[in-house]
Amino acid sequence: MQSRRAPLVLVFSGWLLVGAMMAVGCGDDADAPAAAETRKEDAARHARREKEAEVRFRRALAEAGAGRLEELGELAHVYWDTESGSAAWKELILALMRRTPARYAEALRELETFRGHAPASAEAAFAAQALTQAIYGRLRTEGEAAPGAEERAELEKLEGRAARQWVETVEAMAEDPRWRNDYTFCRARGEAYFYSGDLEATEKAWAAVESLEPAAQAGPRVDTLIARATLLEERLQQPERARELLVRARDLLQYLDPTAREVYAGYLSEHLGD
């Protein structure tokens, strides 16, 4: 008897499932106008925030000194989900690192917080690049203005963290096909790896310039080929590959304007020895 009743139970259960699915479907249809109204209200609310942030951003840029830092900081932390909020966060980081004395540690904390909200932001990548390069330059200051031992040790830690933020940002951006096919992004991505000490990743990122769609113009390609050749010869000890890239760069000279052709031709002739 049990085996004869089992199919009926299955059929009944099946009808329950179909009924539940139909009920859910009917609910979706009934809720559609409400959901659309909610989306409309959310879009209007965000548009108002964008406008408010834009007005406050212009006002913050008109400020000077500590007032400007305070305005930018409040704007960035409150309106982080708006375009002007992202721009304010970038400007805040730049302003902190340009203070006298530079406030690199504080700038880095702001960068890390910024990336917590927007891990693939182009504004964050720009700020990370500027901060990394500023600390790099400070570490290489010579003479009486050179950093002392304690400052140097702190700066080296900050440089490593800033470079890591830069690399993580460009790697997140690379998930977007629009960036992967951008010449400027490919060069910046390679620079991020360079400052982090990963020279092989630098060369690989710059090599991507040769496979962009649509293809990069001849000038940027020549410039990148020379940069790769220099890296391969001077840092990666691969002179044969470096020479191949220089020959490829020379083959592209015919597509450059006369002035650029003359500049590159002299350099290539000198390094190719012909």
C-alpha positions in Angstrom: 0.0 0.0 0.0 2.8 2.3 0.8 4.4 2.0 -2.6 1.0 2.7 -4.3 0.5 5.9 -2.4 4.0 7.3 -3.0 3.2 8.5 -6.6 0.2 10.4 -5.3 2.3 12.1 -2.7 4.8 13.1 -5.3 2.1 14.4 -7.6 0.5 16.3 -4.8 3.8 17.7 -3.8 4.5 18.7 -7.4 1.2 20.6 -7.5 2.2 22.4 -4.3 5.5 23.4 -5.9 3.8 24.6 -9.0 1.3 26.5 -6.9 4.0 28.1 -4.9 5.9 29.2 -8.0 2.7 30.7 -9.5 2.1 32.5 -6.3 5.6 33.9 -6.3 5.2 34.9 -9.9 1.9 36.6 -9.2 3.5 38.4 -6.3 6.3 39.7 -8.6 3.7 41.0 -11.1 1.8 42.7 -8.3 5.0 44.2 -6.8 6.4 45.4 -10.1 4.9 48.9 -10.0 6.1 49.3 -6.4 9.6 48.1 -7.2 9.8 50.4 -10.2 8.7 53.3 -8.0 11.3 52.4 -5.4 14.0 52.4 -8.1 12.8 55.8 -9.3 12.9 57.2 -5.9 16.4 55.8 -5.3 17.7 57.3 -8.6 16.2 60.7 -7.7 17.8 60.6 -4.2 21.2 59.7 -5.7 20.9 62.5 -8.2 20.2 65.0 -5.4 23.3 63.6 -3.5 25.4 64.0 -6.7 24.2 67.7 -7.0 24.9 68.4 -3.3 28.3 66.8 -3.5 29.2 68.8 -6.6 28.3 72.1 -4.9 30.2 71.2 -1.8 33.2 70.1 -3.9 33.5 73.4 -5.7 33.2 75.2 -2.3 35.9 73.0 -0.8 38.3 73.7 -3.7 37.9 77.4 -3.0 39.1 77.0 0.6 42.7 77.1 1.6 44.9 75.5 4.3 43.2 73.5 7.1 39.8 74.6 6.0 40.2 72.9 2.7 41.4 69.7 4.3 38.4 69.7 6.6 35.9 70.3 3.8 37.4 67.7 1.5 37.5 65.2 4.3 33.9 65.6 5.3 32.8 65.6 1.7 34.8 62.4 0.9 33.5 60.4 3.9 29.8 61.5 3.6 29.4 61.5 -0.2 31.9 58.7 -1.1 29.3 57.1 -3.4 29.2 60.1 -5.7 31.5 61.3 -8.5 32.4 64.5 -6.6 32.9 62.5 -3.4 35.5 60.3 -5.2 37.2 63.4 -6.6 37.2 65.0 -3.2 38.9 61.9 -1.7 41.6 62.1 -4.4 42.1 65.8 -3.7 42.3 65.1 0.0 45.1 62.6 -0.4 47.0 64.9 -2.7 46.6 67.8 -0.3 47.8 65.8 2.7 51.0 64.6 0.9 51.7 68.2 -0.4 51.6 69.7 3.1 54.8 71.0 4.7 55.8 68.7 6.3 54.1 66.1 4.2 51.5 64.0 6.0 52.2 60.7 4.1 50.9 58.4 6.8 47.6 60.2 7.0 47.3 60.3 3.2 47.9 56.6 3.1 45.1 55.9 5.7 42.7 58.0 3.6 43.7 56.0 0.5 43.1 52.7 2.2 39.7 53.8 3.4 38.9 55.2 0.0 39.7 51.8 -1.6 37.6 50.1 0.9 34.6 51.8 -0.6 35.8 51.9 -4.2 38.5 49.2 -4.9 38.5 49.8 -8.7 38.3 53.6 -8.7 40.4 55.4 -11.3 40.6 58.3 -8.8 42.1 56.0 -6.2 44.6 54.7 -8.7 45.7 58.3 -9.5 46.0 59.1 -5.8 48.0 55.8 -5.1 50.3 56.6 -8.0 51.0 60.1 -6.8 51.5 59.0 -3.2 53.8 56.2 -4.0 56.0 58.3 -6.3 56.1 61.2 -3.7 57.4 58.8 -1.0 59.8 57.3 -3.5 61.2 60.7 -4.3 61.4 61.7 -0.6 63.4 58.5 0.1 65.9 59.5 -2.6 66.4 63.1 -1.3 70.1 63.8 -0.8 72.1 66.3 1.1 71.0 68.1 4.3 67.4 67.6 3.4 67.8 63.8 3.3 65.6 61.8 5.7 67.2 60.5 8.9 67.4 56.9 9.8 64.1 56.9 11.8 62.2 58.8 9.1 63.7 56.6 6.3 62.6 53.4 8.1 59.0 54.8 8.4 59.0 56.0 4.8 60.1 52.6 3.5 57.1 51.0 5.2 54.7 53.6 3.8 56.1 53.2 0.3 55.5 49.5 0.4 51.9 49.9 1.5 51.2 52.7 -1.0 52.6 50.7 -3.8 50.5 47.7 -2.8 47.4 49.8 -2.8 48.4 51.0 -6.3 48.9 47.5 -7.6 45.6 46.2 -6.1 43.7 49.1 -7.6 45.0 48.6 -11.1 44.4 44.8 -10.9 40.8 45.5 -9.9 40.5 48.0 -12.7 41.9 45.4 -15.2 38.7 43.3 -14.6 36.9 45.9 -16.8 37.6 45.3 -20.5 37.5 49.1 -21.1 40.6 49.5 -19.1 42.4 46.5 -20.5 42.3 48.1 -23.9 43.5 51.5 -22.8 47.1 52.5 -23.6 47.5 54.9 -20.7 46.2 52.2 -18.3 48.6 49.6 -19.6 51.5 52.0 -19.0 50.3 52.9 -15.5 49.7 49.3 -14.6 53.3 48.5 -15.5 54.5 51.4 -13.4 52.6 50.2 -10.4 54.3 46.8 -10.7 57.7 48.6 -11.2 57.3 50.6 -8.0 56.3 47.4 -6.1 59.4 45.7 -7.3 57.8 43.2 -9.7 59.8 43.8 -12.8 58.6 40.8 -14.7 55.0 41.9 -14.2 56.0 45.4 -15.4 57.3 44.0 -18.7 54.2 41.9 -19.1 51.9 44.8 -18.5 53.8 47.0 -21.0 53.8 44.1 -23.5 50.0 44.3 -23.6 50.3 47.6 -25.5 51.2 45.5 -28.6 47.8 43.6 -28.5 45.4 46.5 -27.8 42.2 46.6 -29.8 42.1 48.9 -31.6 45.8 49.1 -31.9 47.7 51.9 -30.2 49.2 54.5 -32.4 52.8 54.2 -33.6 54.2 56.8 -31.2 53.0 55.2 -27.9 54.1 51.8 -29.3 57.6 53.0 -30.0 57.8 54.6 -26.6 56.6 51.5 -24.8 58.9 49.2 -26.8 61.9 51.3 -25.8 60.8 51.3 -22.2 60.5 47.5 -22.3 63.9 47.2 -23.9 65.6 49.3 -21.3 64.0 47.3 -18.5 65.0 44.0 -20.1 68.6 45.0 -20.7 69.3 47.0 -17.5 67.3 45.2 -14.9 66.3 41.7 -16.2 69.6 40.9 -18.0 68.0 39.9 -21.3 69.9 41.9 -23.9 68.8 39.7 -26.9 65.1 40.3 -26.2 65.9 44.0 -25.6 67.5 44.2 -29.1 64.5 42.5 -30.7 62.2 45.2 -29.3 64.4 48.0 -30.4 64.5 46.6 -33.9 60.7 46.4 -33.8 60.5 50.0 -32.6 62.8 51.1 -35.5 60.4 49.4 -38.0 57.6 51.6 -36.7 59.5 54.9 -37.3 58.1 55.2 -40.8 54.6 55.9 -39.3 55.8 58.8 -37.1 55.9 62.5 -38.0 59.3 63.8 -39.0 60.2 65.4 -35.7 59.4 62.4 -33.6 61.1 60.1 -36.1 64.3 62.1 -35.8 64.3 62.0 -32.0 63.7 58.2 -31.8 66.0 57.4 -34.8 69.0 58.9 -33.1 68.4 57.0 -29.9 67.7 53.7 -31.7 70.8 54.0 -33.9 73.0 54.7 -30.9 71.7 51.6 -29.0 71.5 49.3 -32.0 75.0 50.3 -33.2 74.2 50.9 -36.8 
